Amino acid sequence: MYIIREFMRDDHELLDRLMTEFLELKGRDPELARSRFARIKAILARRIALEDGVLFPFFEARRDQAGISPTLAMREQHRQIQEVLALLESELAANARPTVSLEHELLDLLAVHVAMEEEFFIPWAQRLDSVARGSLKAKMAAFGPEPAARG
């Protein structure tokens, strides 16, 4: 089912590759490392906007479970991810090598976020009927091509 699983997988694979490149480049080619970081930040900004603006509201409107929605925690993770990205960006702009602790914090936040996506959204999307899947796919497509499609 492309709607969620492949979209997320493609994004995750691209982000993993770019993070690896960024970490390898930061000590030997700061300019190229800044370029990789800018792509990472742009992809995450798009992804966060898509989740907060489309996926989470769609989920919240249709969820069949009582209690607290996982989207509350995931929105908080988005805030934390954006905060760490801003700190890393500041360090890069000042030509400082980003601290390993900030890099690890970002990687840890992303790992927890991915685990929550896999636990909640993939199973949920698999249970959507064809009409709901079509509606969600159209809303996601309105965001344009997936970052992986841009290389």
DABELSUL-V906961 format. One line per field, one symbol per residue. ss: DSSP state (2 for helix, 1 for strand, 0 for the rest). phi: phi as a letter, one per 20 degrees, with the letter a starting at -180 (. if undefined). psi: psi as a letter, one per 30 degrees, with the letter a starting at -180 (. if undefined). A space follows every 10 residues. Layout:
ss->???
phi->???
psi->???
This chain:
ss->0222222222 2222222222 2222200002 2222222222 2222222222 2222222222 2200000002 2222222222 2222222222 2220000002 2222222222 2222222222 2222220002 2222222222 2000002222 0
phi->.fgdgfgfff fffffgffff fgffegedbg fffffffffg ffffffffff ffecffffff fcfdcenfff fffffffgff ffffgfffff fffelefgff ffffffffff ffffffgffd efffffefff ffffffffff fffnffgffe n
psi->jeeeeeeeee eeeeeeeeee eeeefeffie eeeeeeeeee eeeeeeeeee eefdeeeeee ffkgllakkf feeeeeeeee eeeeeeeeee eeegglkkke eeeeeeeeee eeeeeeeeee eeeeeffkle eeeeeeeeee fffakkeffg .
